Amino acid sequence: MGIVDEVVHARFRWYTPGPQPNGMQATAAGIWVIDQHDLNVYLLDPITGAERRRFGTQTSHSSGITWDGQALWVASTFPPIELFRYTTDGQELSRLPTPGASEKSGAHGLEWIHGNLWVTVPPAATTYRLDPVSGNVTFSFPAPGSRPHGIAWDGDLLWVAETSLRTVTGYTLLGEARRVLRLSDGPSEGPEPHGMTYLDGCLWYCDATTRAVCTINLS
């Protein structure tokens, strides 16, 4: 099967309340966002971006957040370079080491799929599947480019954003690329995909520089 390569146009939605959003996860409660500057986790209204809840974390330069059905996972990119698990009111439950991390940098994207924790790690330019209890790597594949960032699962493909290339690539869970979406020159509010999630037929991403949240219609 060939790879579908296409240029897409993103739609601006709203700005996050935090100064540098760097991870997103859509849930029934709303969209969870982790901010790499103030280190807060925010729960936001998907329609307006209004804040519903927030709590602080012990992470550093946070990047990547996901929901496992019971708790939130947040990636700490700078030391401590670990993957934190929190309750929705900010109680720390556990930590895991980050695979493929360097001494100074770790994970940038997190996603929960079928009981496994998926992680993108730029220093290794790799996407990993982890056992969420032991932290052991059970599968991995090369991520696109050298700056893989947010990841999102649409029920069929695992999408991985490459921030510098401004692309989003859809993979099977066996690491086979199926679609490549190349962002056009717009919108000016959010030109770079950082954190990412999937909701209502769209990929949602945040731009850490502009605070913009934008969507890409997958249909």
C-alpha positions as CSV (number, residue, x, y, z in Angstrom):
1,M,0.0,0.0,0.0
2,G,1.4,3.4,-1.0
3,I,1.6,6.5,1.2
4,V,-0.9,9.3,0.7
5,D,1.0,12.6,0.7
6,E,-1.1,15.8,0.9
7,V,-1.1,19.5,1.7
8,V,-3.7,20.4,4.3
9,H,-5.0,23.7,5.8
10,A,-5.4,24.1,9.6
11,R,-8.2,26.0,11.2
12,F,-7.5,28.3,14.2
13,R,-9.8,27.6,17.2
14,W,-8.6,29.5,20.3
15,Y,-5.6,30.4,22.5
16,T,-4.7,28.5,25.6
17,P,-4.6,30.3,29.0
18,G,-1.0,29.1,29.7
19,P,1.9,30.9,28.0
20,Q,3.5,27.9,26.2
21,P,1.2,24.9,25.6
22,N,3.1,21.8,24.6
23,G,0.8,18.8,25.0
24,M,-2.9,18.0,24.4
25,Q,-5.3,15.2,25.2
26,A,-9.0,15.2,24.4
27,T,-11.3,13.3,26.9
28,A,-15.0,13.3,27.7
29,A,-14.3,15.9,30.4
30,G,-12.6,18.3,28.0
31,I,-9.2,18.9,26.5
32,W,-6.3,18.5,28.9
33,V,-3.2,20.7,28.1
34,I,0.2,20.7,29.7
35,D,2.2,24.0,29.6
36,Q,6.0,23.9,29.4
37,H,6.5,27.3,31.0
38,D,4.2,27.5,34.0
39,L,4.2,23.6,34.3
40,N,0.4,23.6,34.9
41,V,-2.0,21.0,33.6
42,Y,-5.2,22.7,32.3
43,L,-8.6,21.2,31.5
44,L,-10.2,23.4,28.8
45,D,-13.5,23.6,27.1
46,P,-13.1,22.3,23.5
47,I,-15.5,24.8,22.1
48,T,-14.2,28.0,23.7
49,G,-10.9,27.1,25.3
50,A,-12.2,28.4,28.6
51,E,-10.5,27.0,31.7
52,R,-12.4,24.4,33.7
53,R,-9.6,23.2,36.0
54,R,-5.9,23.4,36.6
55,F,-3.1,21.9,38.8
56,G,0.6,22.3,39.1
57,T,3.2,19.5,38.4
58,Q,6.7,18.6,39.4
59,T,7.8,18.3,35.8
60,S,10.3,20.6,34.0
61,H,9.7,21.9,30.5
62,S,6.6,19.7,30.3
63,S,5.8,18.3,26.8
64,G,3.2,15.6,26.2
65,I,0.0,14.5,28.1
66,T,-2.4,11.6,27.8
67,W,-5.2,9.9,29.7
68,D,-5.3,6.2,30.5
69,G,-8.9,6.1,31.6
70,Q,-8.1,6.6,35.3
71,A,-5.2,9.1,35.5
72,L,-3.1,11.5,33.4
73,W,0.4,11.0,32.2
74,V,2.7,14.0,31.7
75,A,6.2,14.0,30.2
76,S,9.0,16.0,31.8
77,T,11.4,16.9,29.0
78,F,14.1,18.4,31.2
79,P,15.5,16.9,34.4
80,P,13.8,15.1,36.0
81,I,13.5,13.3,32.6
82,E,10.6,11.0,33.5
83,L,7.0,10.2,32.7
84,F,4.7,11.3,35.6
85,R,1.3,9.8,36.4
86,Y,-1.2,12.2,38.1
87,T,-4.7,12.1,39.4
88,T,-7.0,14.8,37.9
89,D,-6.5,16.9,41.1
90,G,-2.7,16.8,40.8
91,Q,-1.7,14.0,43.1
92,E,1.4,12.2,41.8
93,L,0.9,8.4,41.5
94,S,4.0,7.1,39.9
95,R,6.9,7.8,37.5
96,L,8.6,5.9,34.7
97,P,12.0,6.5,33.0
98,T,12.0,7.9,29.5
99,P,13.4,5.6,26.8
100,G,15.8,7.1,24.3
101,A,16.4,10.2,26.3
102,S,19.6,12.2,26.4
103,E,21.1,13.7,29.6
104,K,19.3,17.0,28.9
105,S,16.1,16.1,27.0
106,G,13.4,13.5,26.9
107,A,9.9,12.9,25.6
108,H,7.7,15.3,23.7
109,G,4.5,13.3,23.0
110,L,2.4,10.8,24.9
111,E,-0.6,8.7,23.9
112,W,-2.5,5.8,25.5
113,I,-3.7,3.0,23.2
114,H,-5.1,-0.4,24.1
115,G,-3.4,-0.4,27.5
116,N,0.0,0.7,26.3
117,L,1.8,4.0,26.7
118,W,3.2,5.5,23.4
119,V,6.0,8.1,23.6
120,T,7.8,10.2,21.0
121,V,11.4,11.1,22.0
122,P,13.3,13.6,19.8
123,P,16.9,12.8,21.1
124,A,16.4,9.2,19.7
125,A,14.1,10.4,16.8
126,T,11.9,7.4,17.8
127,T,8.4,6.5,18.8
128,Y,8.2,3.9,21.6
129,R,5.5,1.6,23.0
130,L,5.9,1.1,26.7
131,D,4.5,-1.3,29.3
132,P,2.9,1.3,31.7
133,V,3.7,-0.7,34.8
134,S,7.3,-1.7,34.2
135,G,8.3,1.0,31.7
136,N,9.8,-1.6,29.4
137,V,9.9,-0.9,25.7
138,T,7.8,-3.4,23.9
139,F,8.0,-1.9,20.4
140,S,9.5,1.1,18.6
141,F,9.8,2.6,15.1
142,P,11.8,5.6,13.7
143,A,9.8,8.8,14.0
144,P,9.6,11.2,11.1
145,G,12.5,13.7,10.9
146,S,14.6,14.7,13.9
147,R,12.0,16.6,16.0
148,P,9.0,14.3,16.5
149,H,6.5,15.9,18.9
150,G,2.8,15.4,19.6
151,I,1.1,12.1,18.9
152,A,-2.6,11.3,18.5
153,W,-4.6,8.1,18.0
154,D,-7.8,8.3,15.8
155,G,-8.8,4.6,16.2
156,D,-7.1,3.6,13.0
157,L,-3.8,5.5,12.7
158,L,-1.2,6.8,15.1
159,W,-0.4,10.4,14.1
160,V,3.1,11.8,14.8
161,A,3.8,15.5,14.4
162,E,7.3,16.7,13.2
163,T,7.5,20.3,14.3
164,S,10.4,21.5,12.2
165,L,9.1,20.0,9.0
166,R,5.5,21.0,9.9
167,T,4.2,17.6,8.9
168,V,1.9,15.0,10.6
169,T,2.4,11.4,9.6
170,G,-0.2,8.7,10.2
171,Y,1.2,5.2,11.1
172,T,-0.3,1.8,11.7
173,L,0.6,0.4,15.2
174,L,3.2,-1.7,13.4
175,G,5.0,1.5,12.4
176,E,4.0,1.6,8.7
177,A,3.4,5.1,7.3
178,R,0.1,5.5,5.6
179,R,-0.5,9.3,5.2
180,V,1.6,12.4,5.4
181,L,-0.1,15.7,6.0
182,R,1.9,18.8,5.2
183,L,0.7,22.1,6.7
184,S,0.2,24.9,4.3
185,D,1.5,28.5,5.1
186,G,-1.5,29.1,7.3
187,P,-2.9,29.8,9.8
188,S,-0.5,32.5,11.0
189,E,-1.9,32.0,14.6
190,G,-0.5,28.5,14.8
191,P,2.1,27.6,12.2
192,E,3.9,24.8,14.1
193,P,2.4,21.6,15.5
194,H,3.6,20.8,19.0
195,G,1.2,18.9,21.3
196,M,-1.5,17.0,19.5
197,T,-4.8,15.0,20.1
198,Y,-7.8,13.7,18.1
199,L,-11.4,14.8,18.5
200,D,-14.5,14.7,16.3
201,G,-12.8,13.8,13.1
202,C,-10.0,16.3,13.5
203,L,-6.4,16.4,14.7
204,W,-6.0,19.2,17.2
205,Y,-2.6,20.7,17.8
206,C,-1.2,23.5,19.9
207,D,1.7,25.9,19.0
208,A,4.0,26.5,22.0
209,T,5.2,29.8,20.5
210,T,1.8,31.5,19.8
211,R,-0.5,29.6,22.3
212,A,-2.8,28.9,19.3
213,V,-4.9,25.7,19.1
214,C,-5.7,24.7,15.6
215,T,-7.4,21.7,13.9
216,I,-6.9,19.6,10.8
217,N,-9.9,17.9,9.3
218,L,-8.9,14.3,8.5
219,S,-11.8,13.8,6.0
